[in-house]
């Protein structure tokens, strides 16, 4: 069974605000889904890991550009 996180849990893990996590979901930089109309988003663990790896690679590129 896949591990699913709530918006608040992802915000804590990534040290972001819940609103920023929702923005990432709306802009599809982070993938998740809503369960029902009134409930919040569910974000798979694999998607959180993918996003972290993407951000790490992005930071490496910035660091290389500064050093070069």
Secondary structure as the mmCIF struct_conf table of DSSP 4:
data_model
#
loop_
_struct_conf.conf_type_id
_struct_conf.id
_struct_conf.beg_label_comp_id
_struct_conf.beg_label_asym_id
_struct_conf.beg_label_seq_id
_struct_conf.end_label_comp_id
_struct_conf.end_label_asym_id
_struct_conf.end_label_seq_id
STRN STRN1 UNK A 4 UNK A 6
HELX_RH_AL_P HELX_RH_AL_P1 UNK A 7 UNK A 14
TURN_TY1_P TURN_TY1_P1 UNK A 15 UNK A 15
HELX_RH_AL_P HELX_RH_AL_P2 UNK A 18 UNK A 26
TURN_TY1_P TURN_TY1_P2 UNK A 27 UNK A 28
BEND BEND1 UNK A 29 UNK A 30
STRN STRN2 UNK A 33 UNK A 34
BEND BEND2 UNK A 36 UNK A 39
STRN STRN3 UNK A 41 UNK A 44
HELX_RH_AL_P HELX_RH_AL_P3 UNK A 45 UNK A 67
#
